[in-house]
C-alpha cells in the first residue's frame, strides 16, 4: 500500500497553472514599472552630482595655480611649429 502511494505521488506532481504564472508575470511587470522612474531619477541625480564635483575640482585647480604662480592659467599654448602662442585647444597633429 505504501509503495502504491509513492508511485502515485511521483506521477501526479503539483504544477503551476497558466493563471498563476500570468499573475506572477503581472506582479513582476508592475514592480518594474514602479522602479524604472525611480532609478531614472537616481541616475540623473548621480550625473548632476558628478558634474558639480568636476566643476569643484576644476575651480580648486585654478585656485591652486593662482596661489602658486600669482596668475590664472592662460587659454593659450605655445606652438613650437610656428614659434608663437595659439588659442586653446591645439589643432590635431
C-alpha positions as CSV (number, residue, x, y, z in Angstrom):
1,X,0.0,0.0,0.0
2,X,2.8,2.4,0.9
3,X,4.6,1.7,-2.4
4,X,1.5,2.4,-4.3
5,X,1.1,5.9,-2.8
6,X,4.7,6.8,-3.6
7,X,4.3,5.8,-7.2
8,X,1.1,7.7,-7.5
9,X,2.5,10.9,-5.9
10,X,5.5,10.7,-8.2
11,X,3.3,10.6,-11.2
12,X,0.9,13.4,-10.2
13,X,3.2,16.3,-9.2
14,X,1.6,19.6,-8.4
15,X,2.4,22.2,-11.1
16,X,1.7,25.9,-11.7
17,X,-1.3,26.7,-13.8
18,X,-1.2,29.3,-16.5
19,X,-3.3,31.7,-14.4
20,X,-0.8,31.5,-11.6
21,X,2.1,32.1,-13.9
22,X,0.3,35.1,-15.5
23,X,-0.3,36.6,-12.1
24,X,3.4,36.3,-11.3
25,X,4.3,38.0,-14.6
26,X,1.8,40.8,-14.0
27,X,3.2,41.4,-10.5
28,X,6.8,41.5,-11.8
29,X,5.8,43.9,-14.5
30,X,4.1,46.1,-12.0
31,X,7.2,46.2,-9.8
32,X,9.4,47.0,-12.8
33,X,7.1,49.8,-13.9
34,X,7.3,51.3,-10.4
35,X,11.1,51.0,-10.2
36,X,12.1,52.4,-13.6
37,X,11.2,56.1,-13.0
38,X,12.8,55.9,-9.5
39,X,16.0,54.5,-11.0
40,X,16.0,57.0,-13.8
41,X,15.7,59.9,-11.4
42,X,18.5,58.5,-9.3
43,X,20.7,58.2,-12.4
44,X,20.1,61.8,-13.3
45,X,20.9,62.9,-9.8
46,X,24.1,61.0,-9.8
47,X,25.1,62.6,-13.1
48,X,24.4,66.1,-11.7
49,X,26.4,65.3,-8.6
50,X,29.3,64.1,-10.8
51,X,29.2,67.3,-12.9
52,X,29.2,69.5,-9.8
53,X,32.1,67.6,-8.3
54,X,34.1,68.0,-11.6
55,X,33.4,71.7,-11.6
56,X,34.6,71.9,-8.0
57,X,37.8,70.1,-8.9
58,X,38.5,72.5,-11.8
59,X,37.9,75.6,-9.7
60,X,40.2,74.2,-7.0
61,X,42.9,73.5,-9.6
62,X,42.6,77.1,-10.9
63,X,42.8,78.5,-7.4
64,X,45.9,76.4,-6.5
65,X,47.5,77.5,-9.8
66,X,46.7,81.1,-9.0
67,X,48.2,80.8,-5.5
68,X,51.4,79.2,-6.8
69,X,52.0,81.4,-9.8
70,X,50.1,84.6,-8.9
71,X,48.2,84.4,-12.2
72,X,45.3,82.3,-13.5
73,X,46.0,79.6,-16.2
74,X,46.1,81.1,-19.7
75,X,43.9,80.0,-22.5
76,X,46.8,79.8,-24.9
77,X,49.5,77.3,-25.6
78,X,52.9,77.5,-27.2
79,X,53.1,76.0,-30.7
80,X,56.7,75.0,-31.4
81,X,55.9,74.6,-35.1
82,X,55.0,78.3,-35.6
83,X,57.0,79.5,-32.6
84,X,54.1,81.5,-31.2
85,X,51.2,81.2,-28.8
86,X,47.9,79.9,-30.2
87,X,44.4,79.7,-28.7
88,X,43.4,76.6,-26.9
89,X,42.7,73.8,-27.9
90,X,45.6,72.9,-30.1
91,X,44.8,71.5,-33.5
92,X,45.3,67.8,-34.1
93,X,48.7,66.8,-35.3
